[in-house]
Amino acid sequence: MNRFIDKALEQWKNSRRRKPLILRGARQVGKTYSIKQFGETRFDNFLLVDLERNPAWHRVFEGNLHARRISSEFEILLNQKIVPGKTLLFIDEIQSCPRAISALRYFYEDMPQLHVIAAGSLLEFAMKDISFPVGRVQFLSLQPMCFAEYLMAKGREEAGRIILSEPGKIPESTHELLNEELRQYFFIGGMPESVKAFVETGSLQESFEVQSEICETYRLDFSKYRPQADKYCLNTVLTAVAQRVGQQIKYSRLGEGYSNPTLKKAFDLLRLARIITKISSSDPSGLPLGASAFAKIFKALMVDIGLMRHLSGMPMDVEYQKTDLLNIYRGAMAEQYVGQEMIVSQNTDIYYWSRRAKSSSAEVDYLSVVNGHIFPIEVKSGSSGRLKSMHLCLQKYPNCRKGIVFSARPYADLPEQHIIFIPLYFVFSATRTGSYRKGNNWYRTIDTGS
């Protein structure tokens, strides 16, 4: 499975300012697979040090943290030569040995030519108890497979190419095909093992069984969160968030029988584990959006739409029969999908707008930043005349030149209303940060308001 992160890893490999790399991400999003594939294809020699499967190897980090001593010991343990510039040293599940995290700074200082990558789950839990090598490491984050990666994993390269191109009108037959592929993705999701199970067997049930196993793995991890939070409270909050995607979160509604501080702690720990993402309300009057974010008004997303499906308990016999993407699970799956794509395309925290006036219910689902311009985003199937919150936002914030509505309908630009209707399958390309196409590309079109 080719992943977008492959290009980022290649850039890291060739960078003159390269430092040891920490790859972050929730459990089972494909961190180990991507790095193994990268190491085995782009280096003469690849060494995998799995500190969870081999707890005896923790002793290598118990003495001094001199990089040359550590690499020498691993040469003996793995019976392989470590050659700076030709070897990739991959330290997996590094969170199980906090001193190994501290050792990364010495690889940077003592052996800067050696390529070192570390990965693991619950890294933030381990890092809070150590002297972290600030300024001596670099970070990348890996999310579940986005829709384009999913299509390519299925062998739909041409479909993937279409949705990564600039949004525009396409033949009706292609539009219908992509909507149907997206409907299937809503249920399979982007966890690599879930996608692999479906690709190999063609069975949705096989994919669903993988999702169940992943969720059970997450629950087994809850014992590692202790004593910070009760595992039953964590499970309650996890399920509640899956059922409330698209809704403003109030801690008191995340679980009965627990105090607000207890529920907040559970919510924050699930965030640290990268199983859920907090989407704060922000004022789109200027950049950065984080500067005007209001921490007490927020929504939340699950790490993956397939896991959301499983944890929400939605009735599959009812929801899978629906052909309108905006109608599946009351529209919450479409909003989860758009947010999940934007986390990758924006490559930063994402936000939404909620009017703070008393008794006002106006809000737009997301705010995207493209080439320094803010675009309000709605996930709706209705006509432009029904987009009251969008029109209010555009009126209140004239710096927002146009609004984007993601829906299942074909592409349509309504310049007189400053709104563009874009099919859901174009979310990634429509919200991708930076200019990555030459010529009169789509981003320049919406930036000028034409």
N, C-alpha and C positions, 0 to 999 in steps of 0.2 A: 504494500500500500504506500503510494507516494503521498507525502504530506507537505504542506506549504513550509513547514519548519525546516525542511531539507535545505532550502535556499539560505535561510538565516544561519544554519549551521555551517554551510560552505563559506559564507561571508565571515563568520567568526574564525574559521580555520585559517583564512588568508589575511586576516587583519594584522596590521603592524602593531596595533595597540592591544593585542589579544591578552586576556587574563583567564585564569581558570573559570569555567562556566558552570553555573548552577541552573539546571532545568527544573522549573517548578510546574506543578499541575496536580490535579486530583488523582487519586489512585485509578489505575487502569485506563488512562486516556491515551496510552501508547508511548510513554516516555522511553522505556527500556527498548522497545522495538525500534523506534526511530534512531536512537543513538547506536544501537548494535548495527543496524543497516548502514548508517553513516560511517562507523568505524571500520567495518569490514570491506566497504567499497572505496573509501577515500584515503586509507592509510595502509602502509606496508605491514603494520603490526597493530593488533587490537587486543587490549587486556581488559577483561571484565572482573572487577572486584565487587562481589555481592556481599555486603556486610550484614544483611539480614539472614541469608542462607548459611553464612559462615561466621557465626559469632566469635569463634576462636581467633579470627583475624583482627578483632578489635585490639588485641594486645600489641599489634604493630604500632598503634597510635598511643600506647601508654607511656612510652619513654619520651625522649626529646622529639620535637616535631621537625627535625631536619629533613628536607625533601629527599635528599640523596640517600639517606639511610632508609627512609620509608620505601622508596622505589627499589632499592637494592633488596629489601626483604620480600617485596612482592615478586621480584624476578625469581627468587628462590621458590616461593610458595606456588607460583604459577608456571615455573620452568620456562619462562620466556624472557627475552631480552627487551629492555626498555631503552629506546633510542630517541632522544629529543629530536623533533622535526619529522620523525617517521612513525612514531607510536602514538596511539590514542589510549590514554589511561582513563577508563570509565569506572568511577566509584558509584555503584548503585545502592539504593536504600541507605543513603548516607545518614539519614535522620536517626538510624539505630545506633550510631556511634558519634555523639556530638564532637568529640575531639578530632574526628576526621574532618569535620567542617572547619574547625580552627586551623587545621593543617593546610588548608587550601592557600592561605596567605603565603606560606613558606614555599609552596610550589611556584608561586608568582615571583617571589624574591630570589629563590635559590636556583630554580630551573625554569626560567621564563620561556625557553624554547620548547618545552614539553607541553603537548596538548592534553589538558585535563578537563574532563566533564564529570560533574556530580549530579545525581538525581535522586529523588525520593518523595515520598508522600509525608504529610504532616511535618514538613520542614520547619514551618514557623513555630511549632511546638518545641522542637529541638533547639532552635536558634535563640530562643528567649533565655536560655540558661547558660549560654557560653559567651566568650569574648569574640564577637563576630568580626571577620576580616573585612571591615568596611574599606572600600576603595581598592581592594585586592582581588575582587571577583566581579564577574559579569553575570547577568541574569537573562533568561528567556523563559517564557511561559508557553505551555502547550495545553490546548483545549481539545475537547472531542472533535471528531471530523466534521467540518462544515459541509454544507450541501454539495459544493463543488468537489470536495475530496471524496465524498460518498459516491457521487456519480462516476468519478474516475475509478474508484475501487470496484464498481460494478461493470467497468469496461465501457462506460458511456462517455468516452473522451470528447466527442463532438458536442454532446449536451453540456458537458463541463465547460468547454470553450465558449459556448454561447452565453452561459450565465456569468462568465467572467469578463465578457466584453461590455462595452458601454450600453446601458439600457436603451431600448428603443422598440419600435414595432417589429414583430416577427410573424411569420405565417401562423394562421390559426391552428393548424394541425400541430405545429411545434409547440405553440403555447399550451395546448391541451395536454400534450405529452409531458411537458415539464411540470405542469400542475399535478398530473397524476404521479409522476416520480416524487414530487415534493410531498404529496399526501402520504405516500409510502414511507418517506423519510421521517415524517412526523411520528410514526409509530416505531420504526426501527432505531431511529436516533443515530448519534455519531460516535458511540463508544466502539472502538475498533473491533473488539471481540464480538459485539452484537452484529456489526456490519459483516464481519467475516463469516459468522454463522449463517446469515441470510444468503450471502453470495454463494457459499459452498453448497447449501441445501435447498435454497428457494423457499424455506419454511419460516413463516413469521413466528410460529410457536418456538422454534429453535432460538430465534433472536430474543423472544420474550424470556425464555429460560435463562439466557445469559444475563439479561437485565436483572432478573431476580437474584442471580448469584452475585452480581456486582453490588446490589443493594445490601445483600446479606454480609458481604465483605466489609462494606462501610459500617454496618452495625457492629460487627466484630471489632472494628477499630475503636469503637466508642470506649472500650475499656482502657485504651491508651490516653483518653482525654482526662481521666480521673487524676486527682480529686477535684478538678475544676468544675465538672458537671456530672449530673446523674445520667446514666445511659438511657433510662426510660424517658427522661425529659428530652434528651437529644433526639430520640426516635419520634417522640410526639411532635417536636418542632419541625423535624425533617418532613414528616408527612403533611403537616399543616402548611408549610411553605409550598410544597408541590400542589396542594389544592387551592392555593391563593395566588398563583402567578397572575400578574396583571392587576392585582388589588393592592391598595395601600395597606401596609402592615401595621397592626397594633399588637404589641407583645401580649396583651391580655387575651387575645383571640387565638394565640398559638398553642394553648394547652390549658385545660382545666386542672385546678388543684395545685398550680405552681404560681409563685409570686412573679411579678414583672421582672425584678432583678434576676431571678433564676432563669426565666425564659430568655431574657436578653443575653445572659452569659452563654446559654446553649446556642442561641442564634449566632453570636460572635465566634464561638468555637467552630461551628459548621462553616462559617466564612473563612476562618483560618485554614481549615482543611480543604478549602476551595470546592466544597460540595454545593454551596449556594453562593450567590453573588448579590450584594446589596446595590440597589439602584436608587440613588438619592435624588430628591427634587432639587432643581437648580433654576436660577434666573438667567434666561438667555440674552441678557442685555450686553454681555461681553465675554471675552475669553481671559483666562481659562474658565471653563464651566465649574470646575471644582472650587473656585474662589467664592462663588455665591451659593454653593450647595448647602442645603438645609438638612442637617443630619437626622432631625426628628421626623421628617416627612420622607418616606421611602417605600419602595416596593422591593421585591426579591425575585430572582430567577434560580432555577435549578441548573446544575452543571450541564445537564444533557436532557433533551426533549424526550428521549426514549425512557430515561429513568424517571422523568416527571410523569410520563404515562403510567408506569408501573406503580409508583408511590401514591399517585392520586387516587387509585382505585376506580378510575373511570370505567363504565360498562362498555367493554369492547364490542359486544354484539350490537350496541346502539351507535357508538362513535365511529367505528370503522366503516359503517355503511354510508356515512355522510360524505357527499362529494364536494360540498362547499368548504374550502379550507378555513374560512373565517367563522364557520359554524361549529367546528369540531371542539368539543368541550367548552362551549360558550365563548369561543374565540381565544381562550387562554393559550392553546397550543400555538396559534399563529403568533401571539405576542411573545411567548417563550422562544419560538424560532427566530423572530426578528432580533430580539435581544441577544440570543446566542451567537448569531452571525455577526452582530455589531461588536461584540466583545473581541472577536478576531479581527474584523476589518478596521475598527477604530484603534485597536492596540493600546487601549487605555481604559480608565474607568468610564462608564457610560451613565447618562443621566436622563431625567424626564422633567417636564414642566407641570407644576400644579399651582394654580392661582391661589395666593395666600389671603385673598380678601375673605372677610367673614361670610359664611354661608355659601361661598362659591364652590361649585363642583367642577369647574373647568380645568381640564388637564390634557396635555398631549402625551402620547405614549413614550416617546423618546426624543432626545435631541442629538443630532449628529453634527460633527465638525468635519468639513471637507475643504481643504485648501484655505483654512483660516476663516471660513464662513459657517454660520450656524444655521442648520435646517431643522425645523420642527418636523416630527414624524408621527403619523397616525397609522394604525393597523386596522383598516376598516373596509367594508364592502360597499358602503353607501355612496351616494352622489356628493359632489362638492357642496351642494346647498345644505347638507345635513352635518357638515363638519364645523359646528359652532365653535368648539374649543380651538380648532386650528385657525379659523378666521379671527378669533379674538386674539390669539397669540401673535399672528402676523400683524394685526392692527396695533397691538400694544408694543411690539418690538420691531420697528421698521428695519433694524439691522438684519433681521431674518428675511432674506429676499424672497425665498420661496418655501413652501411647505411640500413635504413628500407624503403621499398616501400609498402604503403598500397594501395591495389587495389581490384577488384572484382574477380581476378583469385585465384586459389588454392595456398596454402602455397608452397614455393620453396626456398631453401637455395642455394645460389651460392657462395661458399667460395672463389673460384678463383677470383671473382670480388668484394668480401667483401660486398655483398648485399643480403638481405633477402626479399623476397616477402611474405607479410602477408595479409590475407583477412581483409577487413575493419572491420568486426565484432569483430576482436581481438584487436582493438586499446587499449581498457582499460587495458587488461592484458599485452599487449606488452609494454606499457609505464608506468606501475604502479611503483611508487618509492618504494624502499626497497625490501628486500628479504622476501617473504611471503610463499614460498614453501620449503619443506625440500628435501634433496637429490640433485641429479644432475639436478637442475631445468634449465629452458630455459635461465634465466638471466645469469647463470654461463657459459652457452654455448656461448652466444654472447660476453660475457666479455672476454673470452679467445681467441676469434677470430676463434674458430674451427668450 
